[in-house]
Amino acid sequence: MALHQCPPLGAIDQNLSIRPQFVQTGEIGEVPRYRLSRGELSPETAYQIIHDELMLDGNARLNLATFVTTWMEPQAERLMAECADKNMIDKDEYRQTAELEMRCVSMLAHLWGASDAQRATGCSTIGSSEACMLGGLALVRRWRERAKMAGRTAERPNLVMGANVQVCWDKFCRYWDIEPRQVPISHGRTHLTADPAVEACDENTIGVIAILGSTFDGSYEPVQEIATALDGLADDRGIDVPIHVDGASGGFVAPFLDPDLHWDFRLPRVQSINASGHKYGLVYPGVGWVVWRNQDALPDDLVFDVNYLGGNMPTFALNFSRPGAQVVVQYFNLLRLGWDGYRRVQQACRSTAQLLASQIAALGPFDLISDGSGIPAFAFRLNHQVEHYSVFDISEALRARGWLVPAYSFPPNLEDLTVLRIVVRNGFGQDLAHLFLEDLQRVVTQLAKGGRPAPEEQESGFNHC
Ligand SMILES: *Cc1c(COP(=O)(O)O)cnc(C)c1O
């Protein structure tokens, strides 16, 4: 859990200390671990202590659980270090950083099918979660305006989404008192589809969330079908429900790999889109983006003015201070890679995901839930012949080699579906995929024999540098 409580008194020895061990001048002594020490350490000693402790963290590159970028080009890393001290909110002091943010918004708006005439508007955020909150807030405001115009009371707003949504949407609903209408998923339908989405809508629906790249299995939700069905609802019953697309991952994948897929501002019903710059936008955490199709889609009263160049700069954000470096690196990636470069990177990820998925399917014990043809991530389950071990055992055993592969169950209605999921990112190429496949094969062979892979049977067990 991310909310850190102090270790309970008694459960942990509060007087535990840290004892530097490098036998250098000035290093003797101890400092408390859980309380601020009275004295100082030299920066070298403090650095070494922390560096050493962090060796126990998992290796980020072998973390096949995360969607978040774990490899960047050295030039991007250099820019990030150069800009580490810039606060994004200081638009006046860091005018060029603010300018680069605006260029990113403009590039994304075009990439997502906004026409020049529409005057799309948007901003950077700390990640997709904040971007989703902002997208959701605009939906509530606009629903209130619609209700007022129609002379209805605006009291019980609801938001329609699949039960497979990322937790940020539950959060949005709870924090802002919106009724979450989660459309159940079922076997063979692991995400939101058009008919049940429309059935869940009424005049109090602020919007429908369509996910481009479900976190559970990587599949794209059918945004165009949902939009068409909502057009039908507007024609038949006069209920006009906008769509926000949660393109946390897919927003940086579909434009390059599936340019003919209509999921974005080319669909008039899509009012806003979010994406995580730190997922397939290829930036280290944390940066996200939210773009509205035009200025009408973002109610004025949500926008605050900050002082900028003696004039006013409109901002819309939950945070005030926020790092500027990630925004700069987002611009670096867009500038450096261009459309061809992003396509090359994302295609390499998709090819690796699809190849690895097919190889895992061929191993025997597994059935694929998805195959990497949406975002470059896929989920797979153990088939019914396997009785003596679970996906949780596999996940645990893979850790012995450093691979972090999450095992989890699906949301309500499909809780019996337990899967492993692999996210292929830039930097996880076919060589690493091959090494992973060998380890997975070794693990299932051992587990089938009723045991865990013994350490001595693992290659190079001593060489985890
Ligand atoms: C990752 C993700 C989020 C949350 O994004 P952060 O950038 O981690 O805040 C929201 N929705 C979907 C579909 C995601 O994949």
The ligand as an SDF file (V2000), in Angstrom:
LIG
                    3D

 15 15  0  0  0  0  0  0  0  0999 V2000
   -2.0110    3.0350  -16.5850 C   0  0  0  0  0  0  0  0  0  0  0  0
   -3.4280    3.3710  -16.8400 C   0  0  0  0  0  0  0  0  0  0  0  0
   -4.0670    4.4100  -16.1510 C   0  0  0  0  0  0  0  0  0  0  0  0
   -3.3480    5.1960  -15.0810 C   0  0  0  0  0  0  0  0  0  0  0  0
   -2.2990    5.8750  -15.6670 O   0  0  0  0  0  0  0  0  0  0  0  0
   -1.0500    6.4980  -14.8490 P   0  0  0  0  0  0  0  0  0  0  0  0
   -0.2960    7.1650  -15.9360 O   0  0  0  0  0  0  0  0  0  0  0  0
   -0.3460    5.3420  -14.2510 O   0  0  0  0  0  0  0  0  0  0  0  0
   -1.6050    7.4370  -13.8440 O   0  0  0  0  0  0  0  0  0  0  0  0
   -5.3610    4.6940  -16.4670 C   0  0  0  0  0  0  0  0  0  0  0  0
   -6.0280    3.9790  -17.4080 N   0  0  0  0  0  0  0  0  0  0  0  0
   -5.4580    2.9730  -18.0850 C   0  0  0  0  0  0  0  0  0  0  0  0
   -6.2410    2.2440  -19.1280 C   0  0  0  0  0  0  0  0  0  0  0  0
   -4.1270    2.6340  -17.8250 C   0  0  0  0  0  0  0  0  0  0  0  0
   -3.5510    1.6380  -18.5140 O   0  0  0  0  0  0  0  0  0  0  0  0
  1  2  1  0
  2  3  1  0
  2 14  2  0
  3  4  1  0
  3 10  2  0
  4  5  1  0
  5  6  1  0
  6  7  2  0
  6  8  1  0
  6  9  1  0
 10 11  1  0
 11 12  2  0
 12 13  1  0
 12 14  1  0
 14 15  1  0
M  END
$$$$
